[in-house]
Amino acid sequence: MAGLFMISVYADDDMNCLVVQAPDGQGHAMYFWQYTFADGSHDLAMAKSLDSASADIKRVTFGGSKEQGCHYQMLAIAKGSSWGWHLAWFDRQKQVLYYARMDGAAWVSSPPKRLAIQAVTDVRMQIEQQQVSVTWRANGKSYQINSDDEGRTWGYPQEMNP
């Protein structure tokens, strides 16, 4: 199973926004967090370092908010088997849980898949060979959605037993 680590650091204009970290399979870490881009939008980014001066920052989302605040409070990232990254995030303004695959330079799945259209918490991702599972909580219940082909296609969200 792929590892996923969540850490909270000052990553965006001194706001305490969530950052997730996952091993890249080569002994390094990949980070996924909210970043303020030159156009003033707060969007998601990924890079091998949180130091914007030395990092090769890749933009993950577009059209983010111009308002201050942590807009992506639930994040998950995990390394794919041999090609790139699985990403899941909750957009607080749109109230949508998204999933996408990224090869480290460009989107593999575009547009991102909407997994849930409601407020969610506790987003988690599990990777086991070709199988990807995303779980979350909403309205006091737990849900899971699965893909058997590395996120190319998905089943329907299922309520999990308590």
N, C-alpha and C positions, 0 to 999 in steps of 0.2 A: 504494500500500500504506500502511496506517495505521502511524504510528510508535508504538513502545513503548520506554519508557525505564525501566530498573530502577535504583533508587538504594537505598542502605542508610543509614538514619538512625536515631537514637534516637526511636522513634515511640510506644512503649507502655511506660510506667512505667520509663523508662531502660533498657529492654532493646533490644538491637540487632536489631530485627526488620525484615524486608524491606518496602520501600515501592516501589510502582511509580507512574510518572507517565506520562500521555499527554496530548497536545494535544487541546483540546476543539473545535477547528475555528474558534474565535473569538479566537485569540491568547492563550488562557489554558491553564493546566495543570489536569488532574484527577488527584487522588491516590487510591490504593487501598492500605489498610494495616490491620494489626491495631490495635484500639483497645479500651481498657478502658471499658466503659459503666457507668452509675450503679449497675446491679444487680451489678456486680463481674465480669461475664462478659467474656472476651476474645473479641471477634467482629471480623469484617471491617467496615470502614467506607470510605466514599468522600466526598470533599469537594474544594473548590477551593483549600483551604489546609490545612496541617498544624497551624496554630495553632488549638487547640480553642476559644479564647476568641472568635475571629472567624469560624470556619468554620461553614458550614451542613452538619453531618455527617449523612450518611445511613447507616443501618445496613444492611449487606448480608447478613450471616448472623445467625442466632438460635440460642440454646442453646449458645453457646461455652463453653469451659472456664473454670472458676474458678481453675485453677492457673496460677501464673506460668510464663512461657515463650513462645517464639515458636511458635504452633500452626499458622500458615499460612506455610510456608517457600517455596512456589512460587506466584507470583501473575502474572497477566497481565490487562491491560486495554487495550481499543482502542475508539475511537469508531465507532459504527455510521454508516451512510450519511446518514441524515437524522433519526434519532429518539433515540438514546441510546447505551448502552454495552454492549460484550461483555465479560464477566468470566469468568476461569477461575482456579481455586484448588485447591490440594492441602491437604486437611484431614489433618494428620499423625496425629491421634488415631483418626480413622475409617478412615484409609488409602484415601481416595477422592479422585479428581480430579473436580471439579465444573465445570459451565459454566452461566451464566445470562445473561439479557439484562435490563438495567435502563434505564428511561427517564430516570433522574436523580432520580426521586422515588419510584417504585414498581417492583416486579418486573413484568417483561413475561412472563417464563417462570417459572412457579412450579408445582411445586417445581423446584429446580435439577436439571439433567441430570447423571447420573453418566457420565463419560466413561471412567474406568478405576477398577477396584477392586483396587489394589495400590500399593506405594510407587513414586512417580515422582520424577524430577528434570528439570531443564531444560525447564520448560513454556514454550511460545512460541505466539503467536497471529499469524496473517496475515489481513488483510482486503483483499479486492479486489472492490469493488462488492457484489454479493449473496453472494459466496463467503466463507465463514469456514473457516479451517483451524486446528486446534489440534494441536501436536506435543509429544511428551514422550519421555523415556527411562525405561525400566524393565527391570530384569534384564539390563543390558548391550545392550539393543536399542532402536531408535527406532520410534515409532509415530506415526501421523497419523490424524485423523478429520476429515471434511469435511461442510460444510453448503452447499447451493446456494441457500438461501432466508433468509439472514441469521440463521441459528441457530434457525429454527423447527423444522426436522427435521434429522436427522443420519444419515449412513451408519454403517458399522461401523468400528471401529479397524482399521487396516491396518499391518502391519509394513513399515517402509521399508527399502530396500536400503542396506547400509552405505556 
